[in-house]
């Protein structure tokens, strides 16, 4: 088990060391849901995703929820995992949103959060 902040350099280094020993890697991000934190996680961990596999960013639905749903949280509409995904994808063409997955599911907490590594 690796303990610590998911964006701490020493934690990132430990995760990278584990991932390099595997030919297929699926990345799942579900931590602090602020835009800045998720964007930092994407920069650190999405590159570990194998081509053809996924980086799944959870709780992107926050963008589509009323702001009053999160009165005591630092995240909400405009500052959340989905906004981080959209920003990340502007400069990372090796990933695409795979909407086929969310369209197959009756319920998901990750709309626009299924990022397939295509290159």
GIDA-V269727 format. One record per backbone hydrogen bond with DSSP energy under -0.5 kcal/mol. NH is the residue of the N-H (numbers start at 0). CO is the residue of the C=O. E is the energy in kcal/mol with one decimal. If there is no record, write none. Layout:
# GIDA-V269727
[[NH	CO	E] [NH	CO	E]]
This chain:
# GIDA-V269727
[[2	0	-0.5] [7	4	-1.7] [10	7	-0.7] [11	7	-2.6] [12	8	-2.4] [13	9	-1.5] [14	10	-2.4] [15	11	-2.8] [16	12	-2.1] [17	13	-1.7] [18	14	-2.7] [19	15	-2.1] [20	17	-1.4] [21	18	-1.9] [26	53	-2.3] [28	55	-3.2] [29	27	-0.5] [37	33	-2.6] [38	34	-2.7] [39	35	-2.1] [40	36	-2.2] [41	37	-2.9] [42	38	-2.4] [43	39	-1.9] [44	40	-3.4] [45	40	-0.6] [45	41	-1.6] [46	41	-0.5] [47	44	-1.9] [48	45	-2.1] [49	24	-1.7] [51	116	-3.4] [52	49	-2.2] [54	114	-2.7] [55	26	-3.2] [55	53	-0.5] [56	54	-0.6] [56	112	-2.7] [57	28	-2.6] [57	55	-0.7] [59	56	-0.5] [59	108	-0.8] [60	108	-1.4] [61	58	-1.3] [62	59	-1.5] [63	60	-1.4] [64	61	-1.4] [68	65	-2.0] [69	66	-2.0] [70	67	-0.7] [72	69	-1.3] [75	78	-1.9] [78	75	-2.4] [83	79	-1.7] [84	80	-2.4] [85	81	-2.5] [86	82	-1.9] [87	83	-2.8] [88	84	-2.5] [89	85	-0.7] [89	86	-0.8] [90	86	-0.5] [90	87	-1.4] [91	88	-0.5] [94	91	-1.7] [95	115	-2.0] [97	113	-3.3] [98	96	-1.0] [100	97	-0.9] [101	97	-0.7] [102	98	-1.9] [103	99	-0.9] [103	100	-1.0] [104	100	-1.1] [112	109	-2.4] [114	54	-2.1] [114	112	-1.1] [115	95	-3.0] [115	113	-0.7] [116	52	-2.4] [117	93	-2.8] [117	115	-0.7] [118	93	-1.3]]
